[in-house]
């Protein structure tokens, strides 16, 4: 009996519809000094200062902050993000390549005067934004040189991605150009960018331009999504100037609110700074159970940490710790999420120049809609001084005592809400829907 194979083989399946891709190039200029961006964190790579992998990470973040606003849950975000950007099982369909870059040699941002233990920053480098790069000098010897930065960089960014995702990818790239940057300290204005085809070409009708490209930029409820998104607040100043000078001015505003005399602290005497008007220092003295005899904790200040909403960790150094044996030694304030201590929480506040040309910019303050920590840990010599306590970040009690920086700016005691009000006092206007 003859053997058969049971019938003809199936037809070869016809290929499905192939995904269409777009390719686009963008000329990009770095308008403020660039710190880091290379293989080693915080260090400029003189050979290859601008890396596609680094830019890809920035674009992925800003995709979540823009396109991710339409996701209803973390699971939906994960599925959409994985489909576009890839995961451990699937390669990304977005390709990023850096070409035609031009650069200058890195140079230090600061120097140590021979008779000083503290650095002096060169012009064009706002010290309050760049303290991680100030270096270190101990007992008259420089033990860590000040960080180096690169000025005047430019490059061409080549992007290839699915045509179906073109609109949201363009929005993410534009958000990175306008609100982000390259390298380290981008949320404090370092490595700010300008692109002729993606940046606003003029300061005229700038608020309308931002709304047209990013939608609603104010009024989102803090923590309404468990990942950072655009949408809580964006403020801009009307005057235009060189990007580096604008950078210096907006950083000064941020510093004044947090530490400036008459706002964040009392006026000082000679070289001695005045006492902080914020509640954190006295809160630490209370929970540590010790204080310098000249610094009795103010009973009207609550045991609260409102500046935790600006990012963590926060290291607090008491100038007189060890003197008279009373003020606490250095403490570190950390975020707690899902009952676990985290090493850091990125600041939701972005202060930077928004470039309208290679040589012109306006000051910008953008507040991401980001969740607050569930709780805080305050470490002193490895022990958590807040063990068993629910820490207060936002509380009305922070806005009621005399000379509080939050008083008349945020009745509920929200430091970011008060910063927004302070910026408006200084001439900023909010982009509203």
C-alpha positions as CSV (number, residue, x, y, z in Angstrom):
1,X,0.0,0.0,0.0
2,X,1.4,3.4,-1.0
3,X,2.2,5.9,1.7
4,X,1.0,9.5,1.4
5,X,1.8,12.7,3.3
6,X,-1.9,13.5,3.8
7,X,-2.3,16.3,1.3
8,X,-0.6,19.4,-0.2
9,X,1.5,21.7,2.1
10,X,-0.1,24.9,3.2
11,X,0.5,28.1,1.1
12,X,3.4,30.4,2.1
13,X,1.8,33.1,4.3
14,X,1.7,36.5,2.7
15,X,3.8,39.1,4.4
16,X,1.8,41.5,6.7
17,X,1.8,45.2,6.2
18,X,5.2,46.5,7.0
19,X,5.5,49.3,9.5
20,X,6.4,52.6,7.8
21,X,9.3,54.6,9.3
22,X,10.3,58.3,9.2
23,X,13.7,59.7,9.4
24,X,14.5,63.2,10.6
25,X,17.5,65.3,11.5
26,X,17.8,68.2,13.9
27,X,20.6,70.7,14.3
28,X,21.1,71.3,18.0
29,X,23.2,73.9,19.9
30,X,24.2,73.7,23.6
31,X,23.7,77.2,24.9
32,X,24.8,76.8,28.5
33,X,27.9,74.9,29.7
34,X,27.7,71.1,29.5
35,X,28.7,69.0,32.5
36,X,29.1,65.3,32.0
37,X,27.2,63.5,29.2
38,X,30.0,61.0,28.7
39,X,30.5,57.4,30.0
40,X,31.6,58.6,33.5
41,X,28.8,60.5,35.4
42,X,29.5,64.2,35.8
43,X,32.6,64.1,33.6
44,X,32.9,65.5,30.1
45,X,34.3,63.0,27.7
46,X,36.7,65.1,25.6
47,X,36.7,62.5,22.8
48,X,33.0,61.7,22.6
49,X,31.1,64.3,24.6
50,X,27.6,63.8,23.2
51,X,26.4,60.2,23.1
52,X,23.3,58.9,21.4
53,X,22.6,56.5,24.3
54,X,22.5,59.4,26.7
55,X,20.1,61.4,24.5
56,X,18.0,58.3,24.0
57,X,17.5,58.1,27.8
58,X,16.5,61.8,27.9
59,X,14.0,61.3,25.1
60,X,12.4,58.3,26.7
61,X,11.9,60.3,29.9
62,X,10.2,63.2,28.0
63,X,8.1,60.7,26.1
64,X,6.7,59.5,29.4
65,X,6.2,63.1,30.6
66,X,4.3,64.0,27.4
67,X,2.7,61.0,25.7
68,X,2.5,59.3,29.1
69,X,-0.1,61.8,30.3
70,X,-2.8,60.0,28.3
71,X,-2.1,56.7,30.1
72,X,-4.6,55.7,32.8
73,X,-2.3,53.4,34.7
74,X,1.3,52.2,35.1
75,X,0.5,49.0,33.3
76,X,-0.8,51.0,30.3
77,X,2.3,53.1,30.3
78,X,4.5,50.1,30.5
79,X,2.8,48.4,27.5
80,X,2.9,51.5,25.3
81,X,6.5,52.4,26.3
82,X,7.8,48.8,25.7
83,X,6.1,48.7,22.3
84,X,7.9,51.9,21.2
85,X,11.2,52.0,23.2
86,X,11.7,48.2,23.8
87,X,12.3,46.1,26.9
88,X,14.3,43.1,27.9
89,X,12.4,41.0,25.3
90,X,12.0,43.4,22.4
91,X,14.3,45.8,20.7
92,X,13.3,49.4,20.4
93,X,11.9,50.8,17.1
94,X,13.4,54.2,17.8
95,X,17.0,54.8,16.6
96,X,19.1,57.8,17.7
97,X,22.4,58.8,16.2
98,X,24.7,61.8,16.9
99,X,26.6,63.2,13.9
100,X,28.6,66.3,12.9
101,X,29.3,67.4,16.4
102,X,31.5,70.4,17.1
103,X,33.1,71.0,20.5
104,X,35.6,73.0,22.5
105,X,38.0,71.8,25.1
106,X,36.6,71.4,28.6
107,X,37.6,74.0,31.1
108,X,37.1,74.2,34.9
109,X,34.1,76.0,36.3
110,X,35.8,77.2,39.5
111,X,39.2,77.6,41.2
112,X,40.5,77.7,44.8
113,X,42.1,81.0,45.9
114,X,45.4,80.2,47.6
115,X,44.2,81.4,51.0
116,X,40.7,80.0,50.9
117,X,39.1,76.6,51.5
118,X,36.1,77.6,49.4
119,X,36.1,77.9,45.6
120,X,35.4,80.9,43.5
121,X,33.3,80.2,40.4
122,X,34.2,81.8,37.1
123,X,31.7,84.2,35.4
124,X,28.9,82.3,33.6
125,X,28.8,79.5,36.2
126,X,26.1,80.0,38.9
127,X,27.5,78.4,42.0
128,X,24.1,77.6,43.5
129,X,23.3,75.3,40.5
130,X,26.7,73.8,40.3
131,X,27.8,72.9,43.9
132,X,28.4,69.2,43.0
133,X,31.2,70.5,40.8
134,X,32.9,72.9,43.2
135,X,35.7,70.6,44.2
136,X,37.1,70.1,47.6
137,X,40.0,71.6,49.6
138,X,41.0,70.2,53.0
139,X,43.7,71.7,55.3
140,X,45.0,73.9,52.5
141,X,45.3,71.1,50.0
142,X,43.0,70.6,47.0
143,X,41.7,67.0,47.3
144,X,39.2,67.2,44.4
145,X,39.6,69.6,41.5
146,X,36.5,71.6,40.4
147,X,34.5,70.0,37.6
148,X,35.1,70.9,34.0
149,X,32.5,71.9,31.5
150,X,32.3,72.3,27.7
151,X,31.0,75.4,26.1
152,X,29.9,76.1,22.6
153,X,28.9,72.5,21.5
154,X,26.7,71.7,18.6
155,X,25.7,68.6,16.8
156,X,23.1,67.0,14.5
157,X,20.7,64.5,15.9
158,X,19.3,61.8,13.5
159,X,16.1,60.1,14.6
160,X,14.3,57.2,13.0
161,X,11.1,55.8,14.3
162,X,7.6,54.4,13.4
163,X,5.5,56.8,11.3
164,X,2.6,56.0,13.6
165,X,4.5,57.4,16.6
166,X,5.9,60.4,14.7
167,X,3.7,63.0,16.5
168,X,4.4,61.9,20.0
169,X,8.2,61.4,19.3
170,X,8.4,64.9,17.9
171,X,6.6,66.2,21.1
172,X,9.1,64.3,23.3
173,X,12.1,65.7,21.3
174,X,10.7,69.2,21.5
175,X,10.1,68.8,25.3
176,X,13.7,67.7,25.7
177,X,14.9,70.8,23.8
178,X,12.7,73.2,25.7
179,X,12.6,71.8,29.3
180,X,15.6,69.4,29.4
181,X,19.2,69.4,28.3
182,X,22.4,67.4,28.0
183,X,24.6,66.0,30.8
184,X,24.3,66.7,34.5
185,X,22.2,69.3,36.3
186,X,19.9,69.9,33.4
187,X,17.0,70.7,35.8
188,X,19.1,73.5,37.1
189,X,19.9,74.8,33.6
190,X,23.2,73.2,32.7
191,X,23.4,71.8,29.1
192,X,20.4,73.8,27.9
193,X,19.6,73.4,24.2
194,X,18.4,75.3,21.1
195,X,17.1,73.8,17.9
196,X,16.0,76.1,15.0
197,X,13.1,73.8,14.0
198,X,11.9,72.8,17.5
199,X,12.6,75.8,19.8
200,X,10.3,78.9,19.8
201,X,11.7,81.3,17.2
202,X,10.7,84.4,19.2
203,X,9.5,85.5,22.6
204,X,6.4,87.0,21.1
205,X,3.2,84.9,22.0
206,X,5.5,82.5,23.8
207,X,2.8,81.3,26.1
208,X,0.5,80.5,23.2
209,X,3.4,78.7,21.4
210,X,3.9,76.5,24.5
211,X,0.2,75.6,24.8
212,X,0.0,74.8,21.1
213,X,2.9,72.3,21.3
214,X,2.4,70.8,24.8
215,X,-1.3,71.4,25.7
216,X,-2.4,72.2,29.2
217,X,0.7,73.2,31.3
218,X,-0.9,74.2,34.6
219,X,-3.3,73.0,37.2
220,X,-2.6,69.2,37.3
221,X,-3.0,67.7,40.7
222,X,0.3,66.7,42.4
223,X,0.8,63.0,42.2
224,X,-2.2,62.3,40.1
225,X,-0.1,59.8,38.1
226,X,2.7,57.7,39.7
227,X,5.3,59.1,37.2
228,X,6.4,62.7,36.4
229,X,4.6,64.5,33.7
230,X,4.2,68.0,32.3
231,X,1.2,69.8,33.6
232,X,1.5,71.3,37.1
233,X,3.0,74.7,36.1
234,X,5.1,76.6,33.6
235,X,6.2,80.2,34.2
236,X,8.2,82.5,31.9
237,X,9.7,85.9,32.2
238,X,9.2,88.5,29.5
239,X,12.7,89.9,29.2
240,X,15.2,88.3,26.8
241,X,19.0,88.1,27.1
242,X,22.0,85.9,26.5
243,X,21.2,82.4,27.7
244,X,24.0,82.3,30.2
245,X,23.0,85.6,31.8
246,X,19.4,84.4,31.9
247,X,20.6,81.2,33.5
248,X,22.4,83.2,36.2
249,X,19.3,85.3,36.9
250,X,16.8,82.5,37.2
251,X,19.1,80.5,39.5
252,X,19.4,83.6,41.7
253,X,15.6,83.7,42.0
254,X,15.5,80.1,43.0
255,X,18.4,80.6,45.5
256,X,16.7,83.7,47.0
257,X,13.5,81.8,47.6
258,X,15.3,78.9,49.3
259,X,18.1,80.8,51.1
260,X,18.0,84.5,50.3
261,X,18.1,87.1,53.0
262,X,14.6,88.5,53.8
263,X,12.9,85.5,52.2
264,X,14.6,82.2,53.1
265,X,16.6,83.4,56.0
266,X,17.2,86.4,58.3
267,X,19.8,89.0,57.4
268,X,23.3,88.0,58.6
269,X,26.1,89.8,60.3
270,X,29.5,90.2,58.6
271,X,30.4,86.8,57.2
272,X,27.9,84.9,59.4
273,X,24.6,84.0,57.6
274,X,21.3,84.8,59.3
275,X,19.1,82.1,60.8
276,X,16.9,80.1,58.4
277,X,13.2,81.0,58.2
278,X,12.3,77.5,57.1
279,X,11.2,74.9,59.7
280,X,13.6,72.1,58.8
281,X,16.6,73.1,61.0
282,X,14.5,73.5,64.1
283,X,12.7,70.2,63.3
284,X,16.0,68.4,63.2
285,X,17.1,70.0,66.5
286,X,13.9,68.8,68.1
287,X,14.0,65.2,66.9
288,X,17.8,65.0,67.6
289,X,17.1,66.3,71.1
290,X,20.0,68.8,71.1
291,X,20.7,72.4,70.0
292,X,23.2,75.2,70.4
293,X,22.3,77.4,73.3
294,X,22.0,80.4,70.9
295,X,19.6,78.5,68.6
296,X,16.6,77.5,70.8
297,X,14.1,75.9,68.4
298,X,11.2,78.2,67.6
299,X,8.1,76.7,69.2
300,X,5.9,78.2,66.5
301,X,7.6,76.3,63.7
302,X,6.2,72.8,63.0
303,X,8.2,69.6,62.8
304,X,8.0,69.6,59.0
305,X,10.2,69.4,55.9
306,X,8.5,71.4,53.2
307,X,11.7,71.7,51.0
308,X,11.7,67.9,50.6
309,X,9.3,68.6,47.7
310,X,12.2,70.2,45.8
311,X,14.1,66.9,45.6
312,X,16.1,64.6,47.9
313,X,18.4,63.8,49.6
314,X,19.0,67.0,51.5
315,X,22.1,67.2,53.6
316,X,21.9,69.6,56.5
317,X,25.1,71.0,58.1
318,X,24.9,73.0,61.2
319,X,27.7,75.6,61.3
320,X,28.0,75.2,65.1
321,X,27.8,71.5,65.4
322,X,30.4,70.3,67.8
323,X,30.9,73.8,69.2
324,X,29.6,73.9,72.7
325,X,28.7,70.2,72.0
326,X,25.1,71.0,71.2
327,X,23.9,71.5,67.6
328,X,23.4,68.2,65.7
329,X,26.1,66.8,63.4
330,X,25.3,66.5,59.6
331,X,22.0,64.8,58.8
332,X,20.7,63.3,55.5
333,X,17.0,63.4,54.6
334,X,15.8,60.6,52.3
335,X,12.5,59.7,50.5
336,X,10.5,56.6,51.4
337,X,8.4,54.9,48.8
338,X,6.4,51.7,49.3
339,X,7.9,51.4,52.8
340,X,11.5,51.4,51.3
341,X,14.1,54.1,51.7
342,X,15.3,55.5,48.3
343,X,18.6,57.1,47.6
344,X,17.1,60.1,45.8
345,X,14.1,61.8,44.4
346,X,14.7,64.0,41.4
347,X,13.5,67.6,41.8
348,X,10.2,68.3,40.0
349,X,11.3,71.9,39.6
350,X,13.1,72.9,36.4
351,X,14.8,76.4,36.3
352,X,16.6,77.2,33.1
353,X,16.9,79.5,30.1
354,X,14.4,78.7,27.3
355,X,16.4,79.6,24.1
356,X,14.7,81.4,21.3
357,X,17.9,81.7,19.4
358,X,21.6,80.6,19.8
359,X,22.2,84.0,21.6
360,X,18.8,84.8,23.2
361,X,16.7,83.2,25.8
362,X,14.0,83.9,28.4
363,X,13.9,82.5,32.0
364,X,11.7,79.5,32.5
365,X,10.4,77.7,35.6
366,X,8.6,74.4,34.9
367,X,7.1,72.2,37.6
368,X,6.5,68.6,36.7
369,X,3.4,66.9,38.1
370,X,5.2,64.3,40.2
371,X,4.3,62.2,43.3
372,X,5.7,63.1,46.7
373,X,7.4,60.5,48.9
374,X,5.2,58.4,51.1
375,X,7.4,59.3,54.0
376,X,10.9,60.5,55.0
377,X,13.9,59.2,56.8
378,X,16.3,61.5,58.6
379,X,19.7,59.9,59.1
380,X,22.2,60.9,61.8
381,X,25.2,58.6,62.2
382,X,23.2,55.8,60.5
383,X,20.1,56.1,62.7
384,X,16.7,57.2,61.4
385,X,15.6,60.0,63.8
386,X,12.1,59.8,62.3
387,X,11.6,56.1,63.0
388,X,7.9,55.4,63.5
389,X,6.8,58.9,62.5
390,X,4.8,60.1,59.5
391,X,6.8,63.1,58.3
392,X,5.1,66.3,57.2
393,X,6.1,67.7,53.8
394,X,3.0,69.8,53.2
395,X,1.1,71.2,56.2
396,X,-0.7,74.5,56.8
397,X,1.4,74.9,60.0
398,X,4.4,75.7,57.8
399,X,2.6,78.9,56.5
400,X,1.3,80.4,59.7
401,X,4.3,81.3,61.8
402,X,6.0,84.7,61.6
403,X,8.3,85.3,58.6
404,X,7.6,81.9,57.1
405,X,8.7,81.9,53.4
406,X,5.3,80.2,52.7
407,X,3.2,82.8,54.5
408,X,0.7,84.5,52.2
409,X,2.1,82.4,49.3
410,X,0.7,79.0,50.1
411,X,-1.9,78.7,52.9
412,X,-1.7,74.9,52.7
413,X,2.1,75.0,53.3
414,X,3.2,73.7,49.9
415,X,6.8,74.9,49.1
416,X,6.4,74.5,45.3
417,X,3.1,76.4,45.3
418,X,4.9,79.2,47.3
419,X,7.8,79.2,44.8
420,X,5.3,79.8,42.0
421,X,3.8,82.7,43.9
422,X,7.3,84.1,44.6
423,X,8.2,83.9,40.9
424,X,5.1,85.8,40.0
425,X,6.1,88.5,42.5
426,X,9.3,88.8,40.6
427,X,7.6,89.4,37.3
428,X,7.1,85.8,35.9
429,X,3.8,85.0,34.3
430,X,2.2,81.5,34.3
431,X,1.3,79.8,31.1
432,X,-2.4,79.1,31.6
433,X,-5.0,77.2,29.5
